Amino acid sequence: MANLCRKIGVNIYTFIQKAGTTPERLAEDLNYSLKDMWSVIEGKIMLPPVELERIANALGTSKDEMVRYNADRLAPNLAFMNEFSNPDHLDKILDLMDEYIEIKEAI
């Protein structure tokens, strides 16, 4: 599931660039905080279909295209994802990092 969230996040970032906008502007348009928008882009949040539809509409695409699209490049702060030859290892590491950050923020 986390891998799907990350793929959708990368696709959202790709469509942000194609639409000629920024994560900051999209966050403002959708009434998201910038932190929440980056959490979506980084794949940390599982979006309900209604929210995915809102984001797709704001970016001039469809929900299906947002899910199925295969981005050819990643957000600059996600470029490390290309360095892993085994995607399962990447998912495990990112899941551990996400859990660590959530714990740190809770403390």
Secondary structure, DSSP 8 states (H G I E B T S, - for coil): -HHHHHHHHHHHHHHHHHTT--HHHHHHHTT--HHHHHHHHTT-S---HHHHHHHHHHTTS-HHHHHH---SS--GGGGGGGG-S-HHHHHHHHHHHHHHHHHHHH-
